[in-house]
Amino acid sequence: MDWMKIGSAILIGAMILFLWPRAKQMMQESRKAEPGEWGSVLLILLAVAGFVVLLVMMVR
């Protein structure tokens, strides 16, 4: 391993270490999703996945 990979690994570990408490706080203070919202999320995810598949097919 060269020094660049070691430095990158240390920086990624530090980033996770510093962001973890804030992410935990955000999860505790966020509102809970209602049953009707999950359908909208699924529709958006399917649309994005379909667009990515379309782009991949256009490149081939």
N, C-alpha and C positions, 0 to 999 in steps of 0.2 A: 504494500500500500504506500502510495506516495503521500506527501504532506497535504496535498489539496483534498484528497478523500478524507483524511483524518480531520482536517479543519472543517470540512462540510458536515461531517457526522457530528462533531462537537456543536456546531452552530444549530443544526436541526434539533439536537437534544436540548439545547438551551432554549430554543424557541418553544418546544413542547412544554418544557418545565415552566416557562413564564406564562404561557397562554392557558395552561390547565386550570388554575384557580378562577380565571375570568370566565372560561367556558362553563365551568361548573356553576358559577353564580348565575350566568345567563340562562342555563337550563332550569334552575330552581325558580327563577322569577318570570319565566315565560308563561303565557297562557296555554291552556290545554286545547288541543284541536277538537273541533266538533265533528260528528260523524259525516256530515255533508261535505266537509272540506277535503276529505281524502280522495273523493272522486275527481275533484278538480286537479289535485296534485298528480294523480295517475294520468289524467288526460294530457297534462303538460309534459310529463315525462315521456309518454308515448309519442307525442308530437316531436319532441327533440330527438328521440331515438330514430323515428322515421326519417327525419331530416338528415341525420348522420348517415343512415343507410343509403339514402338518395345520393348524398355527396360521394360516398364510397363507390357506388355503382357508376356514377358519372366519370370518375377518375379511371376506372378500369376500362 
